[in-house]
Amino acid sequence: MTVTYAQLVAADLDLWTRSAASWRRLSRHVDDRADELDAQVTRLGQVWTGGIAAPAAEAACRTISAGLVTVPGVLLEVDQLLCRHAELVRALQQRVRVLLASLRGTPVRVSPDGEVSLDVVTVKPDPGEIAFAKWVAAQLAEILRRVRDSDDDTARLLTALAVGARDGWATSPAPAPPSGILAVAQWWAALTPAQRRWLLVTRPDLVGGLDGVPVAARDQANRQRLDTELDRLRAVLAAPHPPDGTERRIHTLEGLAARLDRQEPRAYLMGFDAAGDGRAVIAVGDPDAADSTATYVPGSGASIDSVEGELSRASALQLRATATAPEQRTSAILWLGYDPPDGLDALLETSARDAAPDLAAFQDGLAATHEGEPGRHTVVGHSYGSLALGLADRDGALAADEIVALGSPGMGVGSAAELRDPAHVWAATARNDLILAASSKGEVALDAVGGPALIAAGAATDALFRGNADLWHGVDPSSAQFGARVFDAGVGRDPLAAHSGYFDSASPALETMAHIVTGTETGPTPP
């Protein structure tokens, strides 16, 4: 289809996202009805026995149920396609606005139908003005080409799904994935649609956690895993003597499912594990299609039970980054892909060491599945999460253009020079953040030797003067001696609020992070 300039400018993309949300809700509705059918068939087999009619009826119901297995994923795929197209067109609409704004004060004009001309009174226009007009025309042509390509691709994929309905979206067994993230990406690309659908239906646990598999497929798999876990927990709760905490976990996961359904921009469940404290990796906006992506690593105390609050932080960063550079497509990811420590366990590096290789693999996976030109990647670690970030960057080549430490107790290194690219290390700590009062290991040793007076003096020096920048897990990244690019995080209402307030709308840190993520930063130059 040929999309015109006038159609691009006038497009109401909220209609697209509302339509996508309807398909998303329909997917969940069909999945719920399929679960009910399975339960009814099971009950039918218990109360209707004997003769030939009972097994025939059960077999017929099982056939219907089997036909519904692939439907929720296909409906979710429609939702994903519509959202992806809408996000691209929205960004390109903004590029047109930026381009038109650049014409103010020049004789270059763009008509309502997209024709570029010079509004001049002289016989011979200035050569520079002619060149600028040609450049504007080329920019508009490129924007329209991208819109048309996306429109054609979206229509082609939607048509394929519609045609596939005739065969019930056939599935076909697929080979096992190879080892290595790039090899996984190549393996997935070589699978047929039927093989991919078979894996999504039969092995969502494999697909959902496999770095190198595209985000859309992981989202489908993990939403299925989330639904399956909710079904399991509801059955446990209905049985006699359910374990303590079952009802609370159901409430948490129901809240997560509802948040995924209503989140705008669209959310993608890239990872899910209900074991223990639980893990979840959630992207706001599609990172595979994004120009800029931020991965947020939360700190101690974070778990699946606090996932909505942590997701709100990622969402706040995505919204501010989009407002900062609306002509870009920006994704922000909550990476709760590790088990952050609780309480005194935060004094140990164990959780951070365990997280580091997984975080590095996740970032490699983002790079492997990204479409088109390489995107810009930023990783933000808050509190203990900055330690996991530091160890990942220290121990290997973390796939990130920028790394940011917020309210850090130390990144496991003595200076930015020990990290992969010191010129692209950023740090901020609110001036009254309680983390600044944390003792260093050396101060604890002094306490053992000389009593509380020595450790109190050392901690006060850290908190008030920042001259002694030793914190528990290394040198304070926001101190001058660490060598990071330090930016302002303001002052919190109290030390606890200061430590948790970096993503608040009024925080200067959020504004700076938005510029870092989108590559529009104007902060301090590297030391």
GUBA-160432 format. One record per residue (C-alpha): residue number from 1; residue in three letters; x, y, z. Coordinates in steps of 0.2 Angstrom, whole numbers, plus 5000, padded with zeros to 4 digits. Each point is the difference from the previous one (the first is absolute). Example, Ala and Ser with C-alpha at 12.3 -4.5 7.8 and 13.67 -1.06 7.14 Angstrom:
% GUBA-160432
1	ALA	5062	4978	5039 .
2	SER	5006	5017	4997 .
END
This chain:
% GUBA-160432
1	MET	5000	5000	5000 .
2	THR	5006	5018	4996 .
3	VAL	5000	5010	5016 .
4	THR	4999	5019	4996 .
5	TYR	5008	5014	5009 .
6	ALA	4982	5007	5005 .
7	GLN	4995	4983	5007 .
8	LEU	5016	4999	5010 .
9	VAL	4998	5017	5008 .
10	ALA	4981	4997	5003 .
11	ALA	5002	4982	5007 .
12	ASP	4992	4997	5017 .
13	LEU	5011	4987	5008 .
14	ASP	4989	4999	5016 .
15	LEU	4988	4990	4989 .
16	TRP	5014	4988	4996 .
17	THR	5005	4997	5018 .
18	ARG	4982	4999	5006 .
19	SER	4997	4987	4986 .
20	ALA	5016	4990	5006 .
21	ALA	4994	5001	5018 .
22	SER	4983	4992	4994 .
23	TRP	5009	4985	4992 .
24	ARG	5011	4999	5016 .
25	ARG	4984	4998	5011 .
26	LEU	4992	4988	4987 .
27	SER	5016	4989	5002 .
28	ARG	4998	4999	5019 .
29	HIS	4981	4997	4998 .
30	VAL	5003	4985	4988 .
31	ASP	5013	4993	5012 .
32	ASP	4989	5001	5015 .
33	ARG	4986	4992	4990 .
34	ALA	5012	4986	4994 .
35	ASP	5005	4997	5018 .
36	GLU	4981	4999	5005 .
37	LEU	4997	4987	4986 .
38	ASP	5014	4989	5006 .
39	ALA	4993	5001	5018 .
40	GLN	4983	4995	4994 .
41	VAL	5007	4986	4989 .
42	THR	5009	4993	5016 .
43	ARG	4984	5001	5010 .
44	LEU	4990	4992	4986 .
45	GLY	5011	4985	5000 .
46	GLN	4997	4998	5019 .
47	VAL	4981	5001	4999 .
48	TRP	4996	4992	4983 .
49	THR	5007	4982	4998 .
50	GLY	4995	4985	4991 .
51	GLY	4993	4996	4983 .
52	ILE	5008	5008	4984 .
53	ALA	4993	5017	5001 .
54	ALA	5010	5006	5015 .
55	PRO	5017	4997	4992 .
56	ALA	4994	5007	4983 .
57	ALA	4994	5016	5009 .
58	GLU	5017	5001	5009 .
59	ALA	5010	4998	4984 .
60	ALA	4990	5013	4991 .
61	CYS	5002	5012	5014 .
62	ARG	5019	4997	5001 .
63	THR	5001	5003	4981 .
64	ILE	4992	5017	5002 .
65	SER	5011	5004	5015 .
66	ALA	5016	4995	4989 .
67	GLY	4994	5012	4987 .
68	LEU	5000	5014	5012 .
69	VAL	5017	4998	5006 .
70	THR	5008	5011	4987 .
71	VAL	4987	5013	4999 .
72	PRO	5005	5011	5015 .
73	GLY	5018	5002	4993 .
74	VAL	4994	5004	4983 .
75	LEU	4988	5014	5007 .
76	LEU	5015	5006	5010 .
77	GLU	5010	5001	4984 .
78	VAL	4987	5011	4992 .
79	ASP	5001	5012	5015 .
80	GLN	5019	5000	4999 .
81	LEU	5000	5004	4981 .
82	LEU	4988	5014	5002 .
83	CYS	5010	5008	5015 .
84	ARG	5016	4999	4991 .
85	HIS	4994	5008	4984 .
86	ALA	4991	5014	5011 .
87	GLU	5016	5003	5010 .
88	LEU	5010	5002	4984 .
89	VAL	4988	5012	4991 .
90	ARG	4998	5010	5016 .
91	ALA	5019	5003	5000 .
92	LEU	5000	5004	4982 .
93	GLN	4986	5012	5002 .
94	GLN	5011	5009	5013 .
95	ARG	5014	5001	4988 .
96	VAL	4989	5009	4988 .
97	ARG	4996	5012	5013 .
98	VAL	5018	5003	5004 .
99	LEU	5004	5002	4982 .
100	LEU	4986	5013	4997 .
101	ALA	5006	5009	5015 .
102	SER	5017	5002	4992 .
103	LEU	4992	5009	4986 .
104	ARG	4996	5015	5010 .
105	GLY	5009	5016	4994 .
106	THR	5004	4991	4983 .
107	PRO	4992	5002	4983 .
108	VAL	4997	4981	4999 .
109	ARG	4982	4995	5001 .
110	VAL	4991	4983	5001 .
111	SER	4982	4999	4993 .
112	PRO	4986	4990	5008 .
113	ASP	5003	4986	4988 .
114	GLY	5019	5000	5004 .
115	GLU	5007	5010	4985 .
116	VAL	5016	5009	5004 .
117	SER	5002	5017	4992 .
118	LEU	5009	5017	5002 .
119	ASP	4991	5016	5004 .
120	VAL	5011	5012	4992 .
121	VAL	4998	5017	4991 .
122	THR	5017	5000	4991 .
123	VAL	5002	4992	4983 .
124	LYS	5015	4990	5006 .
125	PRO	4998	4992	5017 .
126	ASP	5015	4999	5011 .
127	PRO	5010	4983	4997 .
128	GLY	5000	4996	5018 .
129	GLU	4981	5002	5001 .
130	ILE	4998	4988	4985 .
131	ALA	5011	4988	5008 .
132	PHE	4991	5001	5017 .
133	ALA	4983	4997	4991 .
134	LYS	5007	4985	4991 .
135	TRP	5006	4993	5017 .
136	VAL	4982	5003	5008 .
137	ALA	4992	4991	4985 .
138	ALA	5012	4985	5002 .
139	GLN	4997	4999	5019 .
140	LEU	4981	5000	4996 .
141	ALA	5002	4987	4987 .
142	GLU	5010	4989	5012 .
143	ILE	4987	5002	5014 .
144	LEU	4986	4995	4988 .
145	ARG	5010	4985	4993 .
146	ARG	5002	4994	5018 .
147	VAL	4981	5002	5004 .
148	ARG	4996	4991	4984 .
149	ASP	5012	4986	5003 .
150	SER	4993	4997	5018 .
151	ASP	4982	5001	4993 .
152	ASP	5004	4987	4987 .
153	ASP	5009	4989	5012 .
154	THR	4986	5001	5013 .
155	ALA	4986	4997	4987 .
156	ARG	5010	4985	4993 .
157	LEU	5002	4992	5018 .
158	LEU	4982	5003	5005 .
159	THR	4994	4992	4983 .
160	ALA	5011	4985	5004 .
161	LEU	4992	4998	5017 .
162	ALA	4983	5001	4992 .
163	VAL	5004	4987	4987 .
164	GLY	5007	4989	5013 .
165	ALA	4983	5000	5009 .
166	ARG	4994	4988	4986 .
167	ASP	5012	4986	5006 .
168	GLY	4998	5005	5019 .
169	TRP	5018	5008	5000 .
170	ALA	5009	4983	4997 .
171	THR	5014	4995	5011 .
172	SER	5015	4989	4996 .
173	PRO	5014	4993	5012 .
174	ALA	5016	5011	5000 .
175	PRO	5018	4995	5003 .
176	ALA	5008	5004	5017 .
177	PRO	5009	5017	5001 .
178	PRO	5019	5001	4999 .
179	SER	5011	5007	5013 .
180	GLY	5006	5018	4998 .
181	ILE	4989	5016	4998 .
182	LEU	5004	5004	4982 .
183	ALA	4998	4981	4996 .
184	VAL	4983	5001	5008 .
185	ALA	4995	5016	4990 .
186	GLN	5005	4991	4984 .
187	TRP	4990	4984	5005 .
188	TRP	4984	5009	5004 .
189	ALA	5002	5010	4984 .
190	ALA	5001	4984	4990 .
191	LEU	4984	4992	5008 .
192	THR	4984	4999	4990 .
193	PRO	4985	5009	5008 .
194	ALA	4992	4983	5004 .
195	GLN	5016	4995	5009 .
196	ARG	5001	5016	5010 .
197	ARG	4981	4998	5005 .
198	TRP	5003	4982	5005 .
199	LEU	5014	5006	5012 .
200	LEU	4989	5014	5007 .
201	VAL	4986	4988	5004 .
202	THR	5011	4985	5006 .
203	ARG	5015	5008	5007 .
204	PRO	4996	5018	5006 .
205	ASP	5013	4997	5015 .
206	LEU	5014	4998	4987 .
207	VAL	4995	5014	4988 .
208	GLY	4996	5012	5014 .
209	GLY	5017	5000	5008 .
210	LEU	5011	4998	4985 .
211	ASP	5011	5015	4996 .
212	GLY	5001	5002	4981 .
213	VAL	4982	4997	4997 .
214	PRO	4990	5015	4994 .
215	VAL	4991	5010	5013 .
216	ALA	4982	4997	4993 .
217	ALA	5002	4981	5001 .
218	ARG	5007	5001	5018 .
219	ASP	4985	5011	5005 .
220	GLN	4988	4987	4993 .
221	ALA	5009	4986	5009 .
222	ASN	5001	5009	5017 .
223	ARG	4982	5006	5000 .
224	GLN	4995	4982	4998 .
225	ARG	5012	4995	5014 .
226	LEU	4992	5013	5011 .
227	ASP	4983	4994	4996 .
228	THR	5005	4982	5003 .
229	GLU	5007	5005	5017 .
230	LEU	4984	5009	5005 .
231	ASP	4990	4985	4996 .
232	ARG	5012	4989	5010 .
233	LEU	4999	5012	5015 .
234	ARG	4981	5001	5000 .
235	ALA	4999	4981	5000 .
236	VAL	5012	5000	5015 .
237	LEU	4989	5013	5009 .
238	ALA	4984	4990	4997 .
239	ALA	5008	4984	5007 .
240	PRO	5000	4997	5019 .
241	HIS	5014	5008	5010 .
242	PRO	5008	5011	4987 .
243	PRO	5018	5006	5004 .
244	ASP	5002	5017	5008 .
245	GLY	5002	5014	4988 .
246	THR	4990	4992	4986 .
247	GLU	4986	5013	5000 .
248	ARG	5013	5014	5000 .
249	ARG	5009	4993	4985 .
250	ILE	4984	4998	4991 .
251	HIS	4996	5018	5003 .
252	THR	5017	5005	4994 .
253	LEU	5000	4991	4984 .
254	GLU	4982	5005	4996 .
255	GLY	5006	5018	5003 .
256	LEU	5014	4997	4988 .
257	ALA	4989	4992	4987 .
258	ALA	4988	5015	5001 .
259	ARG	5015	5012	4999 .
260	LEU	5006	4992	4984 .
261	ASP	4983	5001	4992 .
262	ARG	4998	5019	5003 .
263	GLN	5018	5006	4999 .
264	GLU	5003	5013	4987 .
265	PRO	5011	5000	4991 .
266	ARG	4998	4982	4998 .
267	ALA	5009	4989	5012 .
268	TYR	5010	4984	4995 .
269	LEU	5003	4986	5013 .
270	MET	5017	4995	4995 .
271	GLY	5003	4989	5015 .
272	PHE	4990	4991	5014 .
273	ASP	5004	4988	5014 .
274	ALA	4989	4997	5015 .
275	ALA	5012	4990	5010 .
276	GLY	5006	5007	5017 .
277	ASP	4998	5019	5000 .
278	GLY	4996	5000	4982 .
279	ARG	5008	5008	4985 .
280	ALA	4993	5011	4986 .
281	VAL	5007	5009	4985 .
282	ILE	4988	5013	4993 .
283	ALA	5003	5012	4986 .
284	VAL	4990	5016	4997 .
285	GLY	5000	5002	4981 .
286	ASP	5008	4987	4989 .
287	PRO	5019	5000	5002 .
288	ASP	5002	4990	4983 .
289	ALA	4994	5015	4991 .
290	ALA	5006	5014	5011 .
291	ASP	5012	5014	4996 .
292	SER	5005	5001	5018 .
293	THR	4999	4987	5014 .
294	ALA	5003	5001	5019 .
295	THR	5001	4985	5011 .
296	TYR	4996	5004	5018 .
297	VAL	5008	4988	5013 .
298	PRO	4991	5002	5017 .
299	GLY	5009	4998	5017 .
300	SER	4998	4991	5016 .
301	GLY	4982	4995	5006 .
302	ALA	4993	5000	4982 .
303	SER	4990	4984	4996 .
304	ILE	4985	4995	4990 .
305	ASP	4989	5006	5014 .
306	SER	5006	5018	4997 .
307	VAL	5001	4998	4981 .
308	GLU	4986	5013	4997 .
309	GLY	5010	5014	5009 .
310	GLU	5016	4995	4991 .
311	LEU	4991	5000	4984 .
312	SER	4994	5018	5003 .
313	ARG	5018	5006	5002 .
314	ALA	5004	4992	4983 .
315	SER	4984	5008	4993 .
316	ALA	5004	5017	5007 .
317	LEU	5017	4999	4991 .
318	GLN	4992	4995	4984 .
319	LEU	4987	5014	5000 .
320	ARG	5013	5013	5004 .
321	ALA	5012	4994	4987 .
322	THR	4986	5000	4987 .
323	ALA	4996	5018	5005 .
324	THR	5018	5005	4999 .
325	ALA	5002	4992	4982 .
326	PRO	4983	4997	4993 .
327	GLU	5006	4996	4983 .
328	GLN	5009	4985	5007 .
329	ARG	4992	4983	5005 .
330	THR	5006	4997	5018 .
331	SER	4998	4984	5010 .
332	ALA	5004	4999	5019 .
333	ILE	5002	4982	5008 .
334	LEU	4998	4995	5017 .
335	TRP	5013	4986	5002 .
336	LEU	4995	4991	5016 .
337	GLY	5009	4985	4993 .
338	TYR	5009	4996	5016 .
339	ASP	4997	4997	5018 .
340	PRO	5004	5017	5009 .
341	PRO	5005	4997	5018 .
342	ASP	4990	5004	5015 .
343	GLY	5006	5008	5016 .
344	LEU	5018	4996	5006 .
345	ASP	5002	4989	4984 .
346	ALA	5003	5017	4991 .
347	LEU	5017	5001	5009 .
348	LEU	5005	4985	4988 .
349	GLU	5005	5001	4982 .
350	THR	4992	4982	4997 .
351	SER	4984	5006	4992 .
352	ALA	5009	5013	4989 .
353	ARG	5013	4987	4994 .
354	ASP	4986	4988	4996 .
355	ALA	4991	5014	4990 .
356	ALA	5015	5006	4990 .
357	PRO	5001	4987	4987 .
358	ASP	4981	4999	4998 .
359	LEU	4999	5019	4998 .
360	ALA	5014	4999	4987 .
361	ALA	4991	4986	4990 .
362	PHE	4984	5010	5001 .
363	GLN	5009	5015	4992 .
364	ASP	5008	4989	4987 .
365	GLY	4983	4993	4996 .
366	LEU	4993	5018	4997 .
367	ALA	5013	5004	4988 .
368	ALA	4998	4983	4991 .
369	THR	4981	5002	4997 .
370	HIS	5000	5019	4997 .
371	GLU	4993	5004	4982 .
372	GLY	5008	5012	4988 .
373	GLU	5015	5011	5005 .
374	PRO	5007	4997	5017 .
375	GLY	4991	5009	5014 .
376	ARG	5007	5010	5015 .
377	HIS	5000	4990	5016 .
378	THR	5001	5007	5018 .
379	VAL	5001	4990	5016 .
380	VAL	4994	5008	5016 .
381	GLY	5004	4992	5017 .
382	HIS	4992	5006	5016 .
383	SER	5007	4997	5017 .
384	TYR	5006	4982	5001 .
385	GLY	4995	4998	4981 .
386	SER	5015	5012	4996 .
387	LEU	5011	4987	5008 .
388	ALA	4993	4986	4988 .
389	LEU	5003	5012	4986 .
390	GLY	5017	5004	5005 .
391	LEU	5005	4982	5001 .
392	ALA	4993	4996	4984 .
393	ASP	5009	5014	4991 .
394	ARG	5016	4997	5009 .
395	ASP	5000	4981	4996 .
396	GLY	4995	5001	4982 .
397	ALA	4996	5011	4986 .
398	LEU	4982	5005	5005 .
399	ALA	4990	5005	4984 .
400	ALA	4996	5018	5006 .
401	ASP	5005	5017	4993 .
402	GLU	4997	5008	5017 .
403	ILE	4999	4994	5018 .
404	VAL	4992	5009	5014 .
405	ALA	5002	4997	5019 .
406	LEU	4986	5008	5011 .
407	GLY	5002	5001	5019 .
408	SER	5014	4987	4999 .
409	PRO	5008	4991	5015 .
410	GLY	5015	4997	4988 .
411	MET	5001	4991	4983 .
412	GLY	5013	4987	5006 .
413	VAL	5015	5010	4992 .
414	GLY	5011	5014	5007 .
415	SER	4997	5012	4985 .
416	ALA	4992	5002	4983 .
417	ALA	5017	4995	4992 .
418	GLU	4997	4982	5005 .
419	LEU	4984	5000	4990 .
420	ARG	4999	4997	4981 .
421	ASP	4998	5018	4994 .
422	PRO	5003	5013	5014 .
423	ALA	4994	5014	4989 .
424	HIS	4983	4993	5000 .
425	VAL	4997	4997	5018 .
426	TRP	4988	5011	5009 .
427	ALA	4995	5002	5018 .
428	ALA	4988	5009	5011 .
429	THR	4997	5000	5019 .
430	ALA	4987	5011	5009 .
431	ARG	5009	5012	5012 .
432	ASN	4991	4992	5015 .
433	ASP	4998	4982	4994 .
434	LEU	5002	4988	5014 .
435	ILE	5013	4990	4990 .
436	LEU	5013	5013	5004 .
437	ALA	4999	4996	5018 .
438	ALA	5005	4982	4996 .
439	SER	5016	4994	5008 .
440	SER	5014	4993	4989 .
441	LYS	5008	4983	5004 .
442	GLY	5015	5009	5007 .
443	GLU	4989	5010	5012 .
444	VAL	4993	4984	5007 .
445	ALA	5018	4994	5002 .
446	LEU	5004	5016	5010 .
447	ASP	4984	4998	5010 .
448	ALA	5007	4982	5005 .
449	VAL	5016	5008	5005 .
450	GLY	4995	5017	5007 .
451	GLY	4982	4999	5004 .
452	PRO	4985	5010	4994 .
453	ALA	5008	5017	5000 .
454	LEU	5011	4996	4986 .
455	ILE	4987	4993	4989 .
456	ALA	4988	5014	5003 .
457	ALA	5014	5013	4996 .
458	GLY	5003	4991	4984 .
459	ALA	4982	4999	4995 .
460	ALA	4997	5018	5004 .
461	THR	5015	5005	4989 .
462	ASP	4992	4990	4985 .
463	ALA	4983	5007	5003 .
464	LEU	5005	5018	5003 .
465	PHE	5016	5004	4990 .
466	ARG	5001	4986	4988 .
467	GLY	5019	5001	5001 .
468	ASN	5001	4982	5006 .
469	ALA	4989	4992	4987 .
470	ASP	5002	4982	5006 .
471	LEU	4983	4991	5000 .
472	TRP	4996	4982	5004 .
473	HIS	5002	4993	4983 .
474	GLY	5013	5012	4994 .
475	VAL	5004	5018	4996 .
476	ASP	4984	5011	4999 .
477	PRO	4997	5002	4981 .
478	SER	4994	5018	5002 .
479	SER	5016	5005	5009 .
480	ALA	5013	5010	4990 .
481	GLN	5013	4987	5003 .
482	PHE	4990	4986	4992 .
483	GLY	5001	5009	4983 .
484	ALA	4982	4998	4993 .
485	ARG	4990	5014	4992 .
486	VAL	4990	5006	5015 .
487	PHE	4983	5009	4999 .
488	ASP	4988	5008	5012 .
489	ALA	4987	4990	5009 .
490	GLY	4994	5013	5012 .
491	VAL	4995	4998	5018 .
492	GLY	4986	4988	5006 .
493	ARG	4987	5004	5013 .
494	ASP	5010	4989	5012 .
495	PRO	5014	4987	4998 .
496	LEU	4989	4986	4996 .
497	ALA	4989	5009	4987 .
498	ALA	5017	5007	4992 .
499	HIS	5006	4982	4998 .
500	SER	4983	4995	4991 .
501	GLY	4996	5016	4991 .
502	TYR	5012	5000	4984 .
503	PHE	4985	4996	4989 .
504	ASP	4988	5012	5007 .
505	SER	4993	5012	4987 .
506	ALA	5008	5015	5009 .
507	SER	5017	4992	5002 .
508	PRO	5014	5009	4990 .
509	ALA	5008	4982	4998 .
510	LEU	4985	4994	4990 .
511	GLU	5002	5015	4988 .
512	THR	5018	4997	4998 .
513	MET	4998	4981	4998 .
514	ALA	4987	5003	4986 .
515	HIS	5014	5010	4990 .
516	ILE	5013	4986	5003 .
517	VAL	4988	4987	4994 .
518	THR	4996	5010	4984 .
519	GLY	5017	5006	4997 .
520	THR	4995	5018	5002 .
521	GLU	5010	5002	5016 .
522	THR	5009	5017	5004 .
523	GLY	5007	4994	5017 .
524	PRO	5018	5002	5006 .
525	THR	5014	4994	4989 .
526	PRO	5010	4985	5005 .
527	PRO	5014	5004	5013 .
END
